[in-house]
């Protein structure tokens, strides 16, 4: 039930000591403000890092290296060369949802890039042989035309999907779809132009690549049925680590690799790296909460001290209230309400100012192109704001409860003698 007299009394008490109330409230304001700012900065770091993590979060890559341990009559130093038979072997595994074989075509001199030519303009870029399902592992933004499809694979079509940078270097402002480029003097029809969903250096690397059907790459560049490596996504219910172990076990048996040989197979588990990054950002968030809560508690200690001073100043008034029948809870609630007013209003303003500042920084970074590959789109989610309010309210109650209990225990006779 709303008690107007009580709220007027609280207001008069606050206005009677404006400077004291302001300085006390500022501590609470600063604590909430710092919490919002730190959480927003942490989210900006998270968003900046994750925008470059444009790959399936549970993807696993595996490839062959050289054996280092003799096993079942085989000498160390054997090269583990994977082929299309291994592709079919992995496809049969129920634990795997997606399997995409890949191959990188090197130049005839062993370099990492291939010569490409159009209309007497020559450039050199990376050339990858891929399957259609590769975009399930690393989503690419096909801006024009299309991606590699099953017919391209089955018929070994000489088609190519160019990265944005390759297209710009070869064609400038001219249309590329339907045109033919020469890759090592072999004509390929351009069927698509793609862009990266990442930013920064990783984005620049992504768009400096040309993708062709893997079967075409094998036939055209005399690679037989060789595979460079596999990208895989586990089925639901299978973790990346489990999928990695299953594939390694299959290849150890197939190629007669010693269980102790850790050099014969190479692998990269995206899920594991993603979890490590998640753990890092959880630690940053926890540190932000620790610092901010420490600041809030310091502010609340100030509020508690002020409430104790108020109780001391109003000892006689409290004695009169008790002598005419005021119950202990009414005394406690009066002090707690005053504490909540000071902490609640100041905390609310800290929350509002913090959110406005974070949103302003986010808007400015987008408007002026200041986002980087490590920091982008700082923001405060609803859960964080709600948590800050809960912390604020609990702290406000605690800050007023102890002085309130002290006030409720005042002896009316002694209180009436207080000067």
C-alpha angles and dihedrals in degrees: 000000000000113000108197094186092055093050091047088052092051090049093050091050091051094047092047090064103031099159094045091049092046094051091047093047092048091065090057092043091053093049094054091041091053091047092054092044094049093046090048091050091048090051090049090055090047094049092046092052096041094051087068091047092083097152133093106285092224098041120135126198123199134180142164126263130164128298117247101186128059112242135178093347095315119122123229119261096057114148114232103221115185122209142181088279087066089050090056090046092055092044089060093058110105090206092067123076099180130022119181120180117209138190132186117214114218125200121264087259093054097257123144096241134063129221114249126184139190128169093348092308114119129195136164123227141153116283120206130188109213146169123235092253093063089092088064088063098040112018111218125192107238101204097177134019118348147298127254112291138196094265089056088055097044096046096036091233119193096234130136138202111207129210115237093253093051091050092049093051096046102035106019105192096344124107113264105185110106094014124117126237126190115237108190085341092305115120118238126181116232109232102163148018119210137189132200124254090211129080136221125019095343090055091052090053093048095055094048093073136093118210123204131172110284094228089052091050091051094050100037096047098037098248096139108205095325120142124202098204144324131245113203140181118203123232119254110285094031119096124218090249092053091048090049091053093046093052092045090051091051092050094045090056095043096048097033095244121170114249087231094053106104095170102059095076129040122204142170122204111202092186092060093049090046091053090050090052091047089051091051093052091044086056091050090050091048091050090050091052091046093053094042096045089050088054092046091050090051088053092047091051085057090051090049092051091050090050090053089051090049091050089051092049092049098042093118092047091050089050091054091049092052093045092057093049107275110162120233092245092057089055092047093046091051092056093041091050091052090049091050092050092054096042096036098050095042092044091049091053090047089053094047095046091046093050092046091051094048092047090046091052090048092050092047093050092052094042095050098033095246097140113119136192089263102040128035141144102003108203145162117230125213093251092057092048091048091048090051091053092049091051089048095051094045091049091048092053092048091047091055100035099070095048088042093055090048090052091048090054094054113125106237093215093053091040093055089055092053115114 
